[in-house]
Amino acid sequence: MRSSPRRIDARASARRIGSPRSARQGKRIVPYLFILPAFLVYGAFLLYPLGKAVQLSLFDWDGLTLATFVGLDNYASVFVDQRLKDAFGHALVFVFFYAILPVAIGLVLAAVLSRARVRGLSVFRTIVFLPQVIAMVVVAVAWRQIYAPDGALNTGLRAVGLDALTRAWLGDYTFSLPAVGLVGTWVSTGLVTVLLLAGMAKIPLEHFESARLDGAGAIAEFFSIIVPAVRAEITVALTLTVVASLKTFDLIYVTTSGGPGSSTTVPSCEIYRRAFELGQVGSAAAVGVTLTALIFVGSLVINRIGDRAS
């Protein structure tokens, strides 16, 4: 039985146009094609090195001879080795100096600046943000000079008659860790303040006027209006500063090199020490993977808390 010309033309048109289902599938694929180049770069420069580090962490390797498979022994040493446990403990201490303290200071400072009529606010923002622009190595060298036995800090203490408080700050087992941590506070406070100022600039003035009519003071305005309005900015600031605190290396390496003893060592310093000084590449990779997992979990927790609070 021969098909009519009209039916043949309908079949040809259907083949040219395609079914609605295939059209929808094609539309779903298009967005992935746009992100494919970025994903390839991401995979080549991040996912592949991370996978390689995970592979190396399962071997005992000095970087030169043949590697020996040891399974999870390198990870076990992270939880057994006292020096490594101290290093991760110091990293958590730096979270306070790099993240919590700057966010607290930045909140108060940004709230005062946003509500007060200050001339030259843009210049102040630039000055406060300046530590973020300066290379961390330069910051570390400058603060090492300040903390030196004959540096500016001890000279100032002697000038006001507080000679008993002078010390070799970076060589003291008790004060070296908080001394380096305060440098992190100085660096992070500017970034946090600028972020929070940007968030507070979006708060409508009507909210403050209504609060004043209800008899609210400055402290009540701070906790009931300002803090809830900048939750998203606080989440971003905490994420950036917590990540910076956990992966800090250059500041520690230049100021104390992890000393005195191991009183200021952090996981990044231990990775460098094990990989390039002791020839324990597998152990260094295990510490690096553990640190990466800790940073990921910390960022995830902060963002989950921030999403629930908003």
Sequence and secondary structure as in RCSB ss.txt:
>XXXX:A:sequence
MRSSPRRIDARASARRIGSPRSARQGKRIVPYLFILPAFLVYGAFLLYPLGKAVQLSLFDWDGLTLATFVGLDNY
ASVFVDQRLKDAFGHALVFVFFYAILPVAIGLVLAAVLSRARVRGLSVFRTIVFLPQVIAMVVVAVAWRQIYAPD
GALNTGLRAVGLDALTRAWLGDYTFSLPAVGLVGTWVSTGLVTVLLLAGMAKIPLEHFESARLDGAGAIAEFFSI
IVPAVRAEITVALTLTVVASLKTFDLIYVTTSGGPGSSTTVPSCEIYRRAFELGQVGSAAAVGVTLTALIFVGSL
VINRIGDRAS
>XXXX:A:secstr
    HHHHHHHHHHHHH  HHHHHHHHHHHHHHHHHHHHHHHIIIIIHHHHHHHHHTTEE  SSS  EE TTHHH
HHHHH HHHHHHHHHHHHHHIIIIIHHHHHHHHHHHHHHHS  TTHHHHHHHHHHHHHS HHHHHHHHHHHTSTT
SHHHHHHHHTT GGG   GGG TTTHHHHHHHHHHHHHHHHHHHHHHHHHTTS HHHHHHHHHTT  HHHHIIII
IHHHTHHHHHHHHHHHHHHHHT  HHHHHHTTT STTTT  HHHHHHIIIIIS  HHHHHHHHHHHHHHHHHHHH
HHHHHHHHH 
